[in-house]
C-alpha cells in the first residue's frame, strides 16, 4: 500500500486473513463504523494473497453504482504501481470471460448482478439454442462470466452489504449465487431495522445452519417482539450474539486500541437549530395533525384497518414542517383511481422521496414490470416504504432497485393534477448543474427515461420559480448558510425530498452561492463529476445539495466541514451514514452538524424515536439485552401522542 494502515485496519486485516485460512469458515462481516476505512482494509486483504497472480479466480467487489468508480480510484491511488493490479470495472468495460480471468479485481454493481442472473436463468431454462442443441457449460460460462457453471472467484466482497438485508429480494438472491472461496460483507450498519436484517447477510455468507432465511427467522423470531422479556428471549439473544461474535468485527470511532482511541478525528459538534413556523404554516400543520391523530386513534382502538392512511398523514406532517409546497403536491398526488387505499401512501412517498436509480435506468422496463405487478391488487400495507422499512419487503430491493420516481405513481396520477403531472414529466429529464456556469444556472441534457409521449420541458424549474416562495425552514437554512459562507468552509445539505432541494436551489441561486447537486435522478458519471467539483481543493463550489438516500453511504466528502440536515429521518443509522460522509478519516477540520427541527411538532417525536431505535439495534450488536423491531402501530401512536387506552 502507498500508505501504512492504521492500527485498527491492521487488526482487521489480520482477523480477515485468519478467517480465510480457517477452512471451516467462509468469511464474515467487517462492520466498522462509517469512515473507518473498510475499503482500504479490503484492498490490503487482496494484496496479501500472492497466489492470485497465477490464478484465474479474481476478487469480485459488488458495490452500489455510485461507489464503483470510487473503488477503482482507491485501488489505483492506494496500491503501489509495481503490483500491476489488473482492474476490470464493468461500469466502463464489458465483462467477458477472458477479461474476467485476466483480472485481479473485478468491480460491478448489485444491479448488474441481478440482471445477469435473471438472463442466465432464462437461458438455462430454455436448455437449447436455436439449432435445438443443448446449451453446454462452456457456452453458459462465456455468455454469463460471473454466474456460469465454470465461474469461480477467489473471494467476493459486498460493499454497503446492508443493501441485501431483505433476503427475499432478487438482489439478495443474486449475490448469494456468486461462487467464491471466501465471502465478505462490508457495512457500517449490519442492522438498521430489526434482527431480520441479518437474514440476508447470513444467506450470502452461507453460514452453517442459518443460510436459509426461514430457518434464521424462526430461530430468532422472539427478538422481533415488543412485549416483555422472557427466558426464551434471553436465550435467543445470547445465541445471536454468539453467532455474530464468531463472524463479525465491529469497531466505532469511540473504540480503543491499546488504551488509545481507534482513530483521532476532529471534534464533531451536533447542534439543533429550532425553526418557528409562520402563521400560515402553523395553521396548515395543526389541521393535518388533528386529522392524523383521529386516524391513529381509530387504528389503535380497532375502528380502522387503514394503517397506510395514517402513515400517509405522517408523511404529510413531516413535509408540512419543511415547506407548504411539499404538502400541496403530496395532497394532489393522492388523487388516484382504480387502486386500493393501501397503495396511496406508497405513491405519495415515492413521488416525494428520492432513491438512487443507479444502473437500473438501462433496465427500467424490468423494474417497472416487477413493481407494477406486485402492486396491482395487493393487500399489503405499503404506505410505510420509508417510515417503516420492513412492512412490504418488495420495496427494499436495494437503494438501486426503485427508480427515483415510481412508475406506478407516474401512471396513476390523474391528469387533472397539473403540478403532479409536471413533476412526473420533469423527473424524466435531468438538470445539469455546471460548475462552470453561474450559481444556480441550469441546462437540460438528454432524457434518461423517455417513455410514452413525454416531451422535454423548456424550463423544468419554471413552476417553482414562478409560484413558490420560501418557508421558515428554508429561511433558517439560508441564515446558517450565510454564516458559513463567511468562513469559506464547505457544506453538505441533506434532505429526503428532492423537491425541497429544488426549492433550496432557488434561494441559493438568489444568494449567488456556488453549488452542485447529487441525487438519484443523475447518471453515475454526473454524480461523480458533482463530487469531484465539490471536493477539488481549488473549487469555488462551496455547497452540495444531496438527497439523503442517494448520498448517505460510501462517499468521501471530507472536504466539507458543515452538514445541514433539513429533515429528520426516523432511522438514525441513515443519518449516521450521511454524517459519516464528512466526519471520517481524512477530515482535518471540526465538523458541525446542524439539525433543523420545528419544535413542538412530529419532528421532536421522530428524534425521540431515533434514540429508542438506536438503543434497540445497539442492544444486539453491543450485547445490551433489549428487543428490536420495525415501526409498528404503537410507534404511530407515540409519534402523534395518541394513547391506545
C-alpha positions in Angstrom: 0.0 0.0 0.0 1.2 3.5 -0.6 0.3 4.5 2.9 0.7 2.4 6.1 -2.5 1.0 7.6 -3.9 2.5 10.8 -3.7 0.2 13.8 -7.4 -0.8 13.7 -7.1 -1.5 10.0 -4.1 -3.8 10.6 -6.1 -5.6 13.3 -9.0 -6.1 10.9 -6.6 -7.3 8.1 -5.1 -9.9 10.4 -8.6 -11.0 11.5 -9.7 -11.4 7.9 -6.6 -13.3 7.0 -7.2 -15.7 9.9 -10.8 -16.3 8.8 -9.7 -17.1 5.2 -7.0 -19.5 6.5 -9.7 -21.4 8.6 -11.1 -24.0 6.3 -14.3 -24.2 8.4 -15.2 -20.6 7.8 -16.2 -19.0 4.6 -16.0 -15.3 5.5 -17.5 -12.7 7.7 -18.8 -9.2 8.3 -16.4 -6.2 8.7 -18.9 -3.9 10.4 -16.6 -1.0 11.4 -18.5 2.3 11.7 -18.7 4.6 8.7 -15.4 6.5 7.9 -13.0 4.0 9.4 -11.5 2.8 6.1 -13.1 -0.6 5.4 -12.4 -0.2 1.7 -8.6 0.2 2.3 -8.6 -2.8 4.6 -10.3 -4.9 1.9 -7.8 -3.8 -0.7 -5.0 -4.7 1.7 -6.6 -8.2 2.0 -6.5 -8.6 -1.7 -2.8 -7.9 -1.8 -1.9 -10.4 0.9 -2.9 -13.3 -1.2 0.1 -13.6 -3.5 -1.2 -16.7 -5.3 -3.9 -14.7 -7.1 -1.2 -13.6 -9.6 -1.1 -17.1 -11.1 -4.8 -17.8 -10.6 -7.8 -17.2 -12.9 -10.0 -16.6 -9.9 -10.0 -12.8 -9.1 -11.7 -11.0 -6.3 -15.2 -9.7 -7.1 -16.3 -6.5 -5.4 -20.1 -5.6 -5.6 -21.0 -2.1 -4.8 -23.7 0.5 -5.3 -23.3 2.1 -8.7 -22.3 5.4 -7.1 -19.3 3.7 -5.4 -17.8 1.5 -8.1 -15.6 4.2 -9.6 -14.6 5.3 -6.1 -13.3 1.7 -5.5 -11.3 2.0 -8.7 -9.8 5.3 -7.7 -8.9 4.0 -4.2 -7.3 0.9 -5.7 -5.2 2.9 -8.2 -4.1 5.5 -5.6 -3.5 3.3 -2.6 -1.9 0.2 -4.2 1.7 0.7 -5.4 2.1 0.6 -9.2 4.7 -2.1 -9.1 2.0 -4.6 -8.1 0.4 -4.0 -11.5 -3.1 -4.7 -10.2 -5.3 -5.5 -13.1 -8.8 -4.0 -12.6 -11.9 -4.7 -14.6 -14.6 -2.1 -14.0 -17.8 -3.4 -15.5 -19.2 0.1 -15.5 -16.7 1.1 -18.1 -15.8 -2.2 -19.8 -17.9 -5.1 -20.9 -17.3 -8.1 -18.7 -16.2 -11.0 -20.9 -14.8 -14.3 -19.6 -11.3 -13.6 -21.0 -11.2 -10.1 -19.4 -12.5 -11.5 -16.1 -10.0 -14.3 -15.9 -7.1 -11.9 -16.7 -8.1 -9.5 -14.0 -7.1 -9.4 -10.3 -10.0 -7.2 -9.2 -13.5 -7.1 -10.8 -15.8 -4.3 -9.9 -19.5 -4.5 -10.5 -22.9 -3.3 -9.2 -25.8 -5.0 -7.5 -28.0 -4.1 -10.4 -25.7 -5.8 -13.0 -25.6 -9.0 -10.9 -29.4 -9.1 -10.7 -29.7 -8.6 -14.4 -27.1 -11.2 -15.3 -28.5 -13.9 -13.1 -32.0 -13.3 -14.5 -30.7 -13.6 -18.0 -28.7 -16.7 -17.1 -31.8 -18.4 -15.6 -33.8 -17.6 -18.7 -31.1 -19.1 -20.9 -30.7 -22.1 -18.8 -34.4 -22.7 -18.7 -34.5 -22.8 -22.5 -32.0 -25.6 -22.4 -31.2 -25.3 -26.1 -30.2 -22.8 -28.7 -31.9 -22.0 -31.9 -30.5 -25.2 -33.5 -32.0 -27.4 -30.9 -28.7 -28.5 -29.3 -28.2 -28.4 -25.6 -26.5 -25.4 -24.1 -23.2 -26.5 -22.7 -21.4 -25.3 -19.6 -18.8 -23.7 -21.8 -21.4 -21.6 -23.6 -23.1 -20.5 -20.4 -19.9 -19.6 -18.8 -18.8 -17.5 -21.7 -22.2 -15.9 -22.1 -22.5 -15.2 -18.3 -18.9 -15.0 -16.9 -20.0 -14.2 -13.4 -22.6 -16.9 -12.9 -21.6 -19.5 -15.5 -21.2 -23.1 -14.4 -17.4 -22.9 -14.6 -17.2 -19.4 -13.0 -15.4 -19.2 -9.6 -14.0 -16.3 -7.7 -11.3 -16.3 -5.1 -13.4 -14.0 -2.9 -16.5 -11.9 -3.3 -16.9 -8.7 -1.3 -20.1 -6.8 -0.8 -19.7 -3.1 -0.1 -22.7 -1.5 1.7 -23.8 -5.0 2.3 -26.9 -3.9 4.3 -28.5 -3.4 0.9 -29.2 -7.1 0.9 -30.8 -7.1 4.3 -34.1 -8.3 2.8 -33.2 -11.9 2.0 -36.3 -12.3 -0.2 -35.3 -9.8 -2.9 -33.9 -10.6 -6.3 -30.7 -8.7 -5.4 -30.0 -10.7 -2.2 -30.7 -14.0 -4.0 -28.4 -13.0 -7.0 -25.4 -12.1 -4.9 -25.9 -15.3 -2.9 -25.4 -17.3 -6.0 -21.9 -16.0 -6.8 -19.5 -18.8 -6.3 -16.4 -17.9 -4.3 -13.9 -19.5 -1.9 -14.3 -16.6 0.5 -17.3 -14.2 1.2 -17.2 -10.8 2.9 -19.7 -8.2 3.9 -18.6 -4.6 4.4 -21.2 -2.4 6.2 -21.2 0.1 9.0 -24.9 -0.8 9.6 -25.4 -4.5 9.6 -28.7 -3.9 11.4 -30.8 -0.9 10.5 -34.3 -2.0 11.4 -34.6 -5.4 13.0 -32.9 -8.8 13.6 -34.5 -9.8 10.3 -32.0 -7.5 8.5 -29.3 -10.1 9.3 -31.0 -12.9 7.4 -29.8 -11.6 4.0 -26.2 -11.4 5.2 -26.4 -15.0 6.6 -27.8 -16.2 3.3 -25.0 -14.6 1.3 -22.2 -15.8 3.8 -23.6 -19.3 3.7 -23.5 -19.5 7.4 -24.0 -23.1 8.5 -27.4 -23.8 10.0 -28.6 -20.2 9.2 -28.1 -19.7 5.5 -31.8 -20.4 4.9 -33.7 -17.1 5.8 -36.7 -19.1 7.0 -34.6 -21.0 9.5 -32.9 -17.8 10.7 -36.2 -16.0 11.2 -37.7 -18.9 13.1 -34.6 -19.2 15.3 -34.7 -15.6 16.4 -38.4 -14.7 15.9 -38.8 -13.9 19.7 -36.4 -11.0 19.3 -38.9 -9.3 16.9 -41.4 -8.7 19.7 -42.1 -5.5 21.7 -43.7 -7.2 24.7 -41.9 -8.1 27.9 -38.8 -10.1 28.0 -38.9 -13.9 28.6 -36.3 -16.5 29.2 -36.6 -17.6 25.6 -35.9 -14.1 24.5 -32.6 -14.1 26.5 -31.6 -17.5 25.1 -32.2 -16.3 21.6 -30.3 -13.0 22.1 -27.3 -14.8 23.6 -27.4 -17.3 20.7 -27.5 -14.5 18.2 -24.7 -12.5 19.9 -22.5 -15.7 20.0 -23.2 -16.2 16.3 -22.2 -12.6 15.5 -19.1 -12.7 17.7 -17.8 -15.6 15.7 -18.2 -13.9 12.3 -18.3 -10.1 12.8 -15.7 -7.5 13.7 -17.2 -4.1 14.6 -15.5 -1.0 16.0 -16.8 2.5 16.3 -14.9 5.8 16.3 -15.0 5.7 20.1 -13.3 2.2 20.3 -9.9 1.9 21.8 -6.7 0.2 20.7 -4.1 -0.4 23.4 -5.9 2.2 25.5 -5.9 4.9 22.9 -8.7 6.0 20.6 -9.0 3.8 17.5 -8.6 6.9 15.4 -8.0 10.6 16.0 -10.7 12.6 14.3 -11.5 16.3 14.7 -14.4 17.1 17.0 -17.9 16.6 15.7 -20.4 19.1 17.1 -24.1 18.4 16.6 -26.5 21.3 17.2 -30.2 21.6 17.0 -31.4 24.6 15.1 -35.1 25.2 16.1 -37.4 26.6 13.4 -40.5 28.6 14.1 -43.3 28.1 11.5 -45.1 31.1 10.0 -48.7 31.6 11.0 -49.9 30.1 7.7 -47.5 27.1 8.1 -48.6 26.5 11.7 -52.3 26.5 10.8 -51.7 24.0 8.0 -49.7 21.8 10.2 -52.2 21.8 13.1 -55.0 20.9 10.7 -53.1 17.9 9.4 -52.1 16.9 12.9 -55.7 16.8 14.1 -56.7 14.6 11.2 -53.7 12.3 11.7 -54.5 11.9 15.5 -58.0 10.8 14.7 -56.9 8.2 12.2 -54.3 6.8 14.5 -56.8 6.8 17.4 -59.2 4.8 15.3 -56.4 2.4 14.3 -55.3 1.8 17.9 -58.8 1.2 19.0 -59.6 -1.2 16.2 -62.2 1.0 14.4 -60.0 1.4 11.4 -57.7 -1.0 9.5 -56.3 1.5 7.0 -52.8 1.8 8.6 -51.4 3.3 5.3 -53.8 6.3 5.6 -52.2 7.2 9.0 -48.7 6.7 7.5 -49.7 8.9 4.6 -50.7 11.6 7.1 -47.5 11.2 9.0 -45.7 11.8 5.7 -47.7 15.0 5.1 -46.9 16.2 8.6 -43.2 15.8 8.0 -43.5 17.6 4.7 -45.5 20.4 6.2 -42.6 21.1 8.6 -40.4 21.8 5.6 -42.4 23.7 3.0 -46.1 24.1 2.2 -45.4 23.1 -1.4 -44.3 19.6 -0.4 -47.6 19.1 1.3 -49.6 20.6 -1.5 -48.1 18.3 -4.1 -48.4 15.3 -1.8 -52.0 16.1 -1.3 -52.7 16.4 -5.0 -50.9 13.2 -5.8 -53.4 11.2 -3.7 -56.0 11.8 -6.5 -55.6 8.3 -7.8 -58.1 5.9 -9.3 -58.6 2.2 -9.6 -56.1 1.4 -6.8 -56.8 0.2 -3.3 -56.3 2.7 -0.5 -53.2 0.8 0.7 -51.4 1.9 -2.4 -52.0 5.7 -2.0 -49.5 6.2 0.8 -46.8 4.5 -1.1 -47.5 6.6 -4.2 -47.2 9.7 -2.2 -44.0 8.6 -0.5 -42.3 7.6 -3.8 -43.5 10.8 -5.5 -41.7 12.9 -2.9 -38.6 11.0 -1.8 -35.5 10.2 -3.7 -33.7 6.9 -4.1 -30.8 6.4 -6.4 -31.8 4.8 -9.6 -28.2 3.7 -10.4 -27.7 1.5 -13.4 -31.4 0.4 -13.5 -32.1 3.1 -16.0 -30.9 0.6 -18.6 -33.3 -2.0 -17.2 -36.3 0.3 -16.5 -38.9 -2.0 -18.0 -37.8 -4.9 -15.9 -38.1 -2.9 -12.7 -41.4 -1.4 -13.8 -43.0 -4.7 -14.5 -41.7 -6.2 -11.3 -43.1 -3.5 -9.1 -46.3 -2.8 -11.1 -47.2 -6.5 -11.0 -46.5 -6.5 -7.3 -48.8 -3.6 -6.6 -51.9 -4.3 -8.6 -54.4 -6.0 -6.4 -52.0 -6.0 -3.5 -53.5 -6.4 0.0 -50.3 -5.4 1.8 -49.9 -2.1 3.6 -47.2 -0.5 1.6 -47.6 3.1 2.7 -44.7 3.0 5.0 -41.9 2.5 2.5 -39.5 4.7 4.3 -41.3 5.3 7.6 -41.3 1.6 8.3 -38.8 -0.2 6.1 -39.9 -3.8 6.7 -43.6 -3.7 6.1 -43.5 -4.6 2.5 -40.2 -6.1 1.6 -40.7 -6.0 -2.1 -39.7 -2.3 -1.8 -36.4 -3.0 -0.1 -34.7 -4.4 -3.2 -31.7 -2.1 -2.7 -31.2 1.6 -2.9 -30.8 0.9 -6.6 -33.9 -1.1 -7.0 -36.6 1.5 -7.3 -36.5 4.3 -9.9 -36.4 7.8 -8.3 -40.0 8.5 -9.4 -42.0 5.3 -9.2 -43.6 4.2 -12.5 -46.8 3.3 -10.6 -47.0 6.9 -9.3 -46.3 8.2 -12.8 -49.1 6.2 -14.4 -51.9 6.6 -11.9 -51.8 10.3 -11.1 -54.9 11.9 -12.7 -54.2 14.4 -15.5 -56.1 17.0 -13.5 -53.2 17.3 -11.1 -51.2 19.7 -13.1 -48.4 20.0 -10.6 -48.0 16.3 -10.2 -48.0 15.7 -13.9 -45.4 18.3 -14.4 -43.2 16.8 -11.7 -43.7 13.4 -13.4 -42.6 14.7 -16.8 -39.8 16.7 -15.2 -38.5 13.7 -13.4 -37.7 12.1 -16.8 -35.2 14.8 -17.6 -32.0 15.6 -15.7 -30.8 19.0 -14.7 -27.1 19.5 -15.0 -25.6 21.9 -12.5 -22.4 23.1 -14.2 -19.6 24.3 -12.0 -18.5 26.5 -15.0 -21.8 28.3 -15.1 -23.1 31.0 -12.9 -24.6 29.9 -9.5 -27.8 28.1 -9.9 -27.7 28.1 -13.7 -29.4 25.0 -15.2 -29.4 23.4 -18.6 -31.2 20.4 -19.9 -29.4 17.3 -21.1 -30.7 14.2 -22.7 -33.6 12.3 -21.1 -32.6 9.2 -19.1 -36.0 7.7 -19.4 -38.2 8.7 -22.4 -41.5 6.7 -22.3 -44.8 7.3 -23.9 -45.5 10.8 -25.2 -43.3 12.7 -22.7 -41.5 15.6 -24.2 -38.8 17.8 -22.9 -39.9 20.8 -21.0 -38.1 24.0 -21.9 -37.9 25.2 -18.3 -38.3 22.3 -15.8 -38.0 24.7 -12.8 -40.4 27.3 -14.2 -43.3 26.2 -12.0 -41.3 26.6 -8.8 -39.7 29.8 -10.0 -43.0 31.5 -10.7 -45.2 30.3 -7.9 -43.2 29.2 -4.9 -41.8 31.2 -2.0 -39.5 30.4 0.8 -40.5 28.7 4.1 -39.5 29.0 7.7 -37.1 26.0 7.4 -35.5 27.2 4.2 -35.1 30.7 5.6 -33.3 29.2 8.6 -31.1 27.1 6.4 -30.2 30.2 4.4 -29.3 32.1 7.5 -26.9 29.3 8.5 -25.5 29.2 5.0 -24.7 32.9 5.0 -22.7 32.5 8.3 -20.8 29.5 6.9 -20.0 31.3 3.6 -18.2 34.0 5.5 -15.7 31.3 6.7 -15.1 29.9 3.3 -15.9 26.4 4.5 -17.9 23.8 2.5 -21.3 22.5 3.4 -23.4 19.4 2.6 -27.2 19.9 2.7 -29.2 16.7 3.0 -32.9 16.2 2.5 -35.2 13.3 2.0 -37.1 15.2 -0.6 -35.7 16.3 -4.0 -38.5 18.9 -4.3 -37.2 20.6 -1.2 -33.7 20.6 -2.7 -35.3 22.2 -5.8 -36.8 24.9 -3.6 -33.5 25.4 -1.8 -31.8 25.8 -5.2 -33.9 28.9 -5.9 -32.9 30.6 -2.7 -29.2 29.6 -3.0 -29.1 30.9 -6.6 -30.6 34.2 -5.4 -27.9 34.4 -2.8 -25.2 33.9 -5.5 -23.7 30.9 -3.8 -21.9 28.4 -6.0 -23.4 24.9 -5.6 -23.8 21.5 -7.2 -26.3 18.7 -6.9 -26.2 15.0 -6.2 -29.4 12.9 -6.3 -30.8 9.7 -7.7 -32.0 11.1 -11.0 -28.5 11.7 -12.2 -26.4 9.3 -14.2 -23.3 8.0 -12.3 -20.9 10.0 -14.5 -22.6 13.2 -13.5 -22.8 12.2 -9.8 -19.1 11.6 -9.9 -18.5 15.0 -11.5 -20.5 16.7 -8.8 -18.4 15.0 -6.2 -15.2 16.0 -8.0 -16.3 19.6 -8.4 -17.2 19.8 -4.7 -14.1 18.1 -3.3 -11.5 19.7 -5.5 -9.1 21.9 -3.4 -9.3 24.8 -5.8 -13.1 24.5 -6.4 -15.3 27.5 -5.9 -18.3 25.2 -5.3 -19.0 25.6 -1.6 -22.3 23.7 -1.3 -23.6 20.3 -2.4 -27.3 19.5 -2.2 -27.7 15.8 -1.7 -30.7 13.6 -1.4 -30.4 11.6 1.9 -31.0 8.2 0.2 -28.7 8.8 -2.7 -25.8 10.3 -0.8 -25.9 8.7 2.6 -23.3 5.9 2.1 -19.8 5.3 0.8 -18.9 8.8 -0.5 -15.8 10.6 0.8 -16.8 14.2 1.3 -14.2 15.2 3.9 -13.9 18.5 2.0 -17.0 19.6 3.9 -16.9 20.7 7.5 -20.6 21.6 7.8 -23.6 19.4 7.4 -27.2 20.6 7.4 -29.9 18.0 7.9 -33.1 19.6 6.6 -35.5 17.0 8.0 -35.1 14.1 10.5 -35.3 10.6 9.3 -36.9 8.0 11.6 -34.0 5.6 11.2 -30.9 7.2 12.9 -28.4 5.0 11.1 -29.3 6.5 7.7 -28.4 9.9 9.2 -25.3 8.5 10.7 -24.2 7.3 7.3 -24.9 10.8 5.9 -22.8 12.5 8.6 -20.1 10.0 8.0 -19.5 11.4 4.6 -17.7 14.3 6.2 -16.7 13.1 9.7 -14.3 10.4 8.6 -10.6 9.6 8.1 -9.0 12.4 6.1 -11.1 15.1 7.8 -8.8 17.9 9.2 -11.4 20.4 10.5 -14.0 20.4 13.2 -17.3 19.1 11.7 -20.5 20.9 12.7 -23.9 19.2 12.1 -26.9 21.4 12.0 -30.2 19.6 12.6 -33.2 21.8 11.6 -36.2 20.9 13.7 -39.6 22.5 14.1 -40.1 22.4 17.9 -43.4 21.0 19.2 -44.1 19.0 16.1 -43.8 15.4 14.9 -40.1 16.1 14.2 -39.4 16.2 18.0 -41.1 12.8 18.2 -39.1 11.4 15.4 -35.9 12.4 17.2 -37.1 10.5 20.3 -37.9 7.5 18.2 -34.4 7.6 16.8 -32.9 7.4 20.2 -35.2 4.4 21.1 -34.3 2.7 17.8 -30.6 3.2 18.3 -30.8 1.6 21.7 -32.7 -1.4 20.2 -30.1 -2.1 17.5 -27.1 -1.4 19.7 -28.6 -3.9 22.1 -27.9 -6.8 19.7 -24.7 -5.5 18.2 -23.2 -4.4 21.5 -24.7 -7.1 23.7 -27.1 -5.0 25.7 -30.2 -7.1 26.1 -33.0 -5.2 24.6 -35.5 -6.0 21.9 -35.6 -4.8 18.3 -38.4 -4.2 15.9 -39.8 -2.2 13.0 -42.0 0.8 13.1 -45.3 -0.6 14.4 -48.8 0.7 15.3 -47.8 1.7 18.8 -45.0 3.8 17.3 -47.6 5.6 15.2 -49.5 6.4 18.4 -46.3 7.6 20.0 -45.4 9.9 17.1 -48.8 11.5 17.2 -49.2 11.5 21.0 -52.2 9.1 20.9 -52.8 6.5 23.6 -54.2 3.1 22.9 -56.2 3.2 26.2 
